[in-house]
Amino acid sequence: MMNEQIVNEQRMLNLRKQLPQVLKNLNKQLGLPEDSGLLGIIMNTAEGLWETLDHCNNYQRNIETGHVRNKTSHKVLVPNNSGWVKVKTTEGNWTQVKLSR
């Protein structure tokens, strides 16, 4: 059991070393700047500062990037070609919110 734990810890250390290069490659494939923090924010919901949207209590906006996510599932919403995402207001109506930085 102790040897298995040591092997697992070594695997985690190796993955942590490889992660920056993996994120850099993914950013390149997605057409994002190499140093973009967007993938980190999507993959690690603790990163970044999120504020609740006015009149849309189920959604949060990232203060740094302007991206919007579902407050419960932490799924980042994908904007349309014009940069808008569709969210449900506290009153139950659908509205669109512009992504902004």
C-alpha positions in Angstrom: 0.0 0.0 0.0 2.8 2.4 0.9 4.6 1.7 -2.4 1.4 2.4 -4.4 1.0 5.7 -2.6 4.6 6.7 -3.5 4.0 5.8 -7.1 0.8 7.8 -7.2 2.5 10.8 -5.7 5.3 10.6 -8.3 2.7 10.4 -11.1 1.0 13.6 -9.7 4.3 15.4 -9.6 5.1 14.4 -13.2 1.6 15.6 -14.3 2.1 18.9 -12.5 5.4 19.5 -14.3 3.7 18.7 -17.7 0.6 20.8 -17.2 2.0 24.2 -18.2 3.2 22.8 -21.6 -0.1 21.0 -22.1 -2.1 24.3 -21.4 0.3 26.2 -23.7 -0.4 23.7 -26.5 -4.1 23.7 -26.0 -4.2 27.5 -26.0 -2.3 27.4 -29.3 -4.8 24.9 -30.8 -7.8 27.0 -29.7 -6.3 30.2 -31.1 -5.8 31.8 -27.7 -2.6 33.6 -26.6 -0.1 31.2 -25.2 -0.2 32.8 -21.7 -4.1 32.9 -21.6 -5.5 32.0 -18.2 -8.9 31.1 -19.7 -8.3 27.3 -19.7 -7.0 27.5 -16.1 -10.1 29.3 -15.0 -12.3 26.8 -16.8 -10.4 23.8 -15.4 -9.9 25.2 -11.9 -13.0 27.0 -10.6 -11.1 28.3 -7.6 -8.9 30.5 -9.8 -10.0 34.0 -10.4 -12.5 36.2 -8.7 -16.2 35.6 -9.5 -19.0 38.0 -8.7 -22.8 37.3 -8.9 -24.6 39.0 -11.7 -27.3 41.6 -10.8 -30.8 40.2 -11.4 -29.3 36.8 -12.3 -28.4 35.1 -9.0 -27.6 31.8 -10.6 -24.7 33.2 -12.6 -21.3 34.7 -11.9 -18.9 36.8 -13.9 -15.2 36.5 -13.7 -13.8 39.9 -12.8 -10.5 39.3 -14.7 -11.8 37.8 -17.9 -15.5 38.8 -18.0 -16.6 35.2 -18.7 -19.9 34.1 -17.2 -20.5 30.7 -15.5 -23.4 28.9 -13.9 -23.0 29.4 -10.1 -24.1 25.8 -9.2 -22.3 23.7 -11.9 -19.4 26.1 -12.5 -19.9 25.6 -16.3 -18.5 28.5 -18.2 -21.1 29.7 -20.8 -20.0 29.9 -24.4 -20.8 33.3 -26.0 -22.3 33.6 -29.5 -20.4 35.3 -32.3 -21.3 38.7 -31.0 -20.0 38.0 -27.4 -23.3 37.5 -25.7 -24.4 34.6 -23.4 -28.0 33.7 -22.6 -28.9 33.6 -18.9 -32.1 33.2 -16.8 -33.0 36.2 -14.6 -34.1 35.8 -10.9 -37.6 36.4 -12.1 -37.4 33.5 -14.5 -37.1 35.4 -17.8 -34.3 34.8 -20.3 -31.9 37.6 -21.2 -28.6 38.1 -22.8 -25.5 39.4 -21.1 -22.5 40.8 -22.9 -19.1 39.4 -22.0 -16.8 42.2 -20.9 -13.4 42.7 -19.3 
